[in-house]
Amino acid sequence: MITEMSKIIPRMLSDSVFDIVFLLLCSSFFMQGAPAGIGVNYGTVADNLPPPAQVAHFLLESTTIDRIRLFDADPDILKAFADTGIAITVTVPNDLIPQLAKLSNAQDWVRTNVEPYVPATDIVRILVGNEVLATANRLLLGNLVMSMRMLHAALANASLDGRIKVSTPHSLGILSSSSPPSSGKFRQGYDVHILRPLLNFLRETGSPFLVNPYPFFGFSKDTLDYALFRPNAGVMDENSKLVYTNMLDGQLDAVYSAMKVLGFTDIEIVIAETGWPSLCDSTQVGVDAKTAAEYNSNLIRHVSSGAGTPLMPKRTFETYIFALFNENLKPGPTCERNFGLFRPDMTPVYDAGILRPTARSSVPIDPIPAPSSVTPPTSPASMSPPKGTQWCLPKTGADPDALQRNIDYVCGLGMECRPIEEGGACFLPNTVRAHAAYAMNAYYQAMGGNTYDCDFKGTGAVTAIDPSYGKCTYHG
């Protein structure tokens, strides 16, 4: 017995030492920054897009894009990208989340949407829903983590868990505090009951935490240089004394700080969406093809540089630009239909640095983007900005749950919501309606003050009466 144990113990120690060294090497690789993958969000809310096979060939031959994110699991797209080597992220629609909390349903989903296409199509990630926490839907929230676990189990049963990871993307609305970045915290209730179990799952499975940071939705005329990575004086975090030279770093570090509060600084952060429109309504400042090219080209350089952020130095970030194409059927302001790097005929709206030299020299690039042909589903009269100073407020009797979703949506875009955080000038009265009024008006003003910007699925209305009070100022 002593002889046998003497053989086993050295082997155990050797295995333990190997594991420790391996983990240290992985940690060093993660901290020092692996080469950043630059991808695009391939949305399809349009009626004029080219066939998926043409898109796959174009991305492979004419661009340096090596990964795409889909908002579904479209079989035609998955077939088209077979044998391209382009990594694919597929998405489970929000409304399927409750069903997939049952293992048999998760297995059926994997058999239908994954197994027929791998390994020829390089599916690397399944996203369970999109910005699920922002919906405030209790049924979705209550089943999110279980659905992720069941999909992972289904992948394991198919021996695919080693190559395909499961995660879910979040808007910045998951944060209750984001400024300064070192004060970042997750929203109370979501932090312990949803995000901690979710982060535990990500750690167990080696999956990343995905966020959708948009400096575009958080900038003002005075902070445009800061949002675009241009030279600027910087912003000091009074707590950490670190200086931030761009808005994206501040947004990412706020997320990192919130993860740190829960004890999860070892999980990779992936930028699932970010971008800048090339065309917007005439009242929107800082929007044209040149500015969009500047943001996205500077973004690519920054996330790929290995510089990291002040709180996460020496890192790169896997990043997905929104979006591949201008999508002419998307509702809302003009800018919603003009985030694309390319037009439907695959000519570039601008070059953000992803075109191969042959494509750059042979494809004509028009610096002035043509507006999408389909306008939002509103009457022409309602699209004109109202005369005089006006504000956007919740309608009388608007459902509180709908108003909370409005808050989560607006603040999740990265807009200025500090005044309605605890201690802010507009925090009191501490009611959903009061906070929604401030958030909805902030969005309405930032988008140019068009009537449809105040619709919020029928819960908002424009008023000529200034709702400001005390030190709480509603911009008009």
Solvent accessible surface area in square Angstrom, and as a share of the most:
residue,aa,sasa,rsa
1,M,181,0.81
2,I,152,0.77
3,T,86,0.50
4,E,92,0.41
5,M,85,0.38
6,S,62,0.40
7,K,122,0.52
8,I,58,0.29
9,I,80,0.41
10,P,74,0.47
11,R,141,0.51
12,M,118,0.53
13,L,110,0.55
14,S,67,0.43
15,D,76,0.39
16,S,50,0.32
17,V,88,0.51
18,F,134,0.56
19,D,75,0.39
20,I,97,0.49
21,V,72,0.41
22,F,107,0.44
23,L,116,0.58
24,L,115,0.57
25,L,115,0.57
26,C,55,0.33
27,S,56,0.36
28,S,55,0.35
29,F,123,0.51
30,F,52,0.22
31,M,72,0.32
32,Q,104,0.46
33,G,23,0.22
34,A,31,0.24
35,P,125,0.79
36,A,22,0.17
37,G,6,0.06
38,I,22,0.11
39,G,0,0.00
40,V,0,0.00
41,N,0,0.00
42,Y,6,0.02
43,G,4,0.04
44,T,64,0.37
45,V,71,0.41
46,A,20,0.15
47,D,103,0.53
48,N,67,0.34
49,L,41,0.21
50,P,18,0.11
51,P,71,0.45
52,P,35,0.22
53,A,65,0.50
54,Q,92,0.41
55,V,0,0.00
56,A,3,0.02
57,H,115,0.51
58,F,21,0.09
59,L,0,0.00
60,L,68,0.34
61,E,91,0.41
62,S,21,0.14
63,T,0,0.00
64,T,74,0.43
65,I,7,0.04
66,D,59,0.31
67,R,54,0.20
68,I,0,0.00
69,R,2,0.01
70,L,1,0.00
71,F,65,0.27
72,D,53,0.27
73,A,14,0.11
74,D,43,0.22
75,P,68,0.43
76,D,87,0.45
77,I,4,0.02
78,L,0,0.00
79,K,129,0.54
80,A,25,0.19
81,F,1,0.00
82,A,32,0.24
83,D,123,0.64
84,T,23,0.13
85,G,62,0.59
86,I,5,0.02
87,A,12,0.09
88,I,0,0.00
89,T,2,0.01
90,V,0,0.00
91,T,4,0.02
92,V,0,0.00
93,P,56,0.35
94,N,42,0.22
95,D,106,0.55
96,L,49,0.24
97,I,0,0.00
98,P,36,0.22
99,Q,98,0.43
100,L,6,0.03
101,A,24,0.19
102,K,131,0.56
103,L,67,0.33
104,S,52,0.34
105,N,52,0.27
106,A,0,0.00
107,Q,44,0.19
108,D,71,0.37
109,W,22,0.08
110,V,1,0.01
111,R,126,0.46
112,T,90,0.52
113,N,27,0.14
114,V,0,0.00
115,E,68,0.30
116,P,88,0.55
117,Y,31,0.12
118,V,22,0.13
119,P,103,0.65
120,A,49,0.38
121,T,1,0.01
122,D,41,0.21
123,I,0,0.00
124,V,38,0.22
125,R,21,0.08
126,I,0,0.00
127,L,0,0.00
128,V,0,0.00
129,G,0,0.00
130,N,45,0.23
131,E,41,0.18
132,V,1,0.00
133,L,3,0.02
134,A,20,0.16
135,T,33,0.19
136,A,27,0.21
137,N,63,0.32
138,R,201,0.73
139,L,112,0.55
140,L,15,0.08
141,L,23,0.11
142,G,63,0.61
143,N,34,0.17
144,L,0,0.00
145,V,22,0.13
146,M,91,0.40
147,S,0,0.00
148,M,0,0.00
149,R,81,0.29
150,M,40,0.18
151,L,0,0.00
152,H,42,0.19
153,A,30,0.23
154,A,3,0.02
155,L,0,0.00
156,A,44,0.34
157,N,97,0.50
158,A,33,0.26
159,S,96,0.62
160,L,20,0.10
161,D,44,0.23
162,G,67,0.65
163,R,95,0.35
164,I,0,0.00
165,K,55,0.23
166,V,0,0.00
167,S,0,0.00
168,T,1,0.00
169,P,0,0.00
170,H,1,0.01
171,S,7,0.04
172,L,13,0.06
173,G,5,0.05
174,I,3,0.02
175,L,11,0.05
176,S,40,0.26
177,S,23,0.15
178,S,46,0.30
179,S,42,0.27
180,P,41,0.26
181,P,17,0.10
182,S,37,0.24
183,S,28,0.18
184,G,1,0.01
185,K,111,0.47
186,F,10,0.04
187,R,51,0.19
188,Q,173,0.77
189,G,30,0.29
190,Y,40,0.15
191,D,29,0.15
192,V,72,0.41
193,H,138,0.62
194,I,17,0.09
195,L,0,0.00
196,R,92,0.34
197,P,46,0.29
198,L,0,0.00
199,L,0,0.00
200,N,55,0.28
201,F,1,0.00
202,L,1,0.00
203,R,107,0.39
204,E,114,0.51
205,T,17,0.10
206,G,59,0.56
207,S,6,0.04
208,P,6,0.04
209,F,0,0.00
210,L,1,0.01
211,V,0,0.00
212,N,1,0.01
213,P,0,0.00
214,Y,14,0.05
215,P,0,0.00
216,F,5,0.02
217,F,12,0.05
218,G,22,0.22
219,F,24,0.10
220,S,58,0.37
221,K,162,0.68
222,D,137,0.71
223,T,48,0.28
224,L,34,0.17
225,D,59,0.31
226,Y,31,0.12
227,A,1,0.00
228,L,0,0.00
229,F,36,0.15
230,R,72,0.26
231,P,130,0.82
232,N,52,0.27
233,A,108,0.84
234,G,24,0.23
235,V,81,0.47
236,M,95,0.42
237,D,1,0.00
238,E,111,0.50
239,N,101,0.52
240,S,39,0.25
241,K,122,0.52
242,L,60,0.30
243,V,73,0.42
244,Y,2,0.01
245,T,75,0.44
246,N,4,0.02
247,M,24,0.11
248,L,0,0.00
249,D,7,0.04
250,G,10,0.09
251,Q,17,0.08
252,L,1,0.01
253,D,0,0.00
254,A,0,0.00
255,V,0,0.00
256,Y,30,0.12
257,S,8,0.05
258,A,0,0.00
259,M,1,0.00
260,K,126,0.53
261,V,95,0.55
262,L,22,0.11
263,G,43,0.42
264,F,8,0.03
265,T,48,0.28
266,D,82,0.43
267,I,9,0.05
268,E,68,0.30
269,I,3,0.01
270,V,0,0.00
271,I,0,0.00
272,A,0,0.00
273,E,14,0.06
274,T,0,0.00
275,G,0,0.00
276,W,0,0.00
277,P,0,0.00
278,S,2,0.01
279,L,46,0.23
280,C,15,0.09
281,D,24,0.12
282,S,118,0.76
283,T,68,0.40
284,Q,24,0.11
285,V,73,0.42
286,G,20,0.19
287,V,24,0.14
288,D,67,0.34
289,A,2,0.01
290,K,166,0.70
291,T,12,0.07
292,A,0,0.00
293,A,19,0.15
294,E,45,0.20
295,Y,0,0.00
296,N,0,0.00
297,S,20,0.13
298,N,24,0.12
299,L,0,0.00
300,I,28,0.14
301,R,154,0.56
302,H,40,0.18
303,V,2,0.01
304,S,48,0.31
305,S,71,0.46
306,G,21,0.20
307,A,64,0.49
308,G,6,0.06
309,T,6,0.04
310,P,40,0.25
311,L,47,0.23
312,M,1,0.00
313,P,68,0.43
314,K,119,0.50
315,R,9,0.03
316,T,27,0.16
317,F,8,0.03
318,E,19,0.08
319,T,0,0.00
320,Y,4,0.01
321,I,0,0.00
322,F,18,0.08
323,A,1,0.01
324,L,0,0.00
325,F,2,0.01
326,N,10,0.05
327,E,6,0.03
328,N,6,0.03
329,L,80,0.40
330,K,39,0.17
331,P,86,0.54
332,G,22,0.21
333,P,5,0.03
334,T,23,0.13
335,C,0,0.00
336,E,31,0.14
337,R,7,0.03
338,N,0,0.00
339,F,7,0.03
340,G,0,0.00
341,L,1,0.01
342,F,2,0.01
343,R,35,0.13
344,P,31,0.20
345,D,96,0.50
346,M,34,0.15
347,T,32,0.19
348,P,1,0.00
349,V,0,0.00
350,Y,12,0.04
351,D,41,0.21
352,A,4,0.03
353,G,48,0.46
354,I,6,0.03
355,L,3,0.02
356,R,93,0.34
357,P,98,0.62
358,T,99,0.58
359,A,6,0.04
360,R,105,0.38
361,S,99,0.64
362,S,83,0.53
363,V,34,0.20
364,P,101,0.63
365,I,63,0.32
366,D,67,0.35
367,P,95,0.60
368,I,132,0.67
369,P,11,0.07
370,A,61,0.47
371,P,93,0.58
372,S,24,0.16
373,S,95,0.61
374,V,55,0.32
375,T,86,0.50
376,P,6,0.03
377,P,115,0.72
378,T,50,0.29
379,S,62,0.40
380,P,115,0.72
381,A,86,0.67
382,S,31,0.20
383,M,49,0.22
384,S,65,0.42
385,P,64,0.40
386,P,38,0.24
387,K,188,0.80
388,G,66,0.63
389,T,78,0.45
390,Q,41,0.18
391,W,21,0.07
392,C,0,0.00
393,L,42,0.21
394,P,10,0.06
395,K,89,0.38
396,T,134,0.78
397,G,74,0.71
398,A,18,0.14
399,D,76,0.39
400,P,85,0.53
401,D,76,0.40
402,A,14,0.11
403,L,4,0.02
404,Q,50,0.22
405,R,100,0.36
406,N,15,0.08
407,I,9,0.05
408,D,3,0.02
409,Y,88,0.34
410,V,0,0.00
411,C,15,0.09
412,G,2,0.02
413,L,21,0.10
414,G,20,0.20
415,M,14,0.06
416,E,78,0.35
417,C,12,0.07
418,R,118,0.43
419,P,27,0.17
420,I,13,0.07
421,E,46,0.21
422,E,151,0.68
423,G,76,0.73
424,G,24,0.23
425,A,58,0.45
426,C,4,0.02
427,F,39,0.16
428,L,121,0.60
429,P,72,0.46
430,N,93,0.48
431,T,68,0.40
432,V,54,0.31
433,R,103,0.37
434,A,22,0.17
435,H,23,0.10
436,A,0,0.00
437,A,11,0.08
438,Y,16,0.06
439,A,0,0.00
440,M,0,0.00
441,N,3,0.01
442,A,24,0.19
443,Y,15,0.06
444,Y,3,0.01
445,Q,49,0.22
446,A,45,0.35
447,M,3,0.01
448,G,15,0.14
449,G,9,0.09
450,N,4,0.02
451,T,56,0.32
452,Y,24,0.09
453,D,4,0.02
454,C,2,0.01
455,D,73,0.38
456,F,27,0.11
457,K,197,0.84
458,G,35,0.34
459,T,17,0.10
460,G,7,0.06
461,A,42,0.33
462,V,47,0.27
463,T,32,0.19
464,A,75,0.58
465,I,135,0.68
466,D,72,0.37
467,P,32,0.20
468,S,41,0.26
469,Y,90,0.34
470,G,86,0.83
471,K,186,0.79
472,C,1,0.00
473,T,78,0.45
474,Y,14,0.05
475,H,123,0.55
476,G,62,0.60
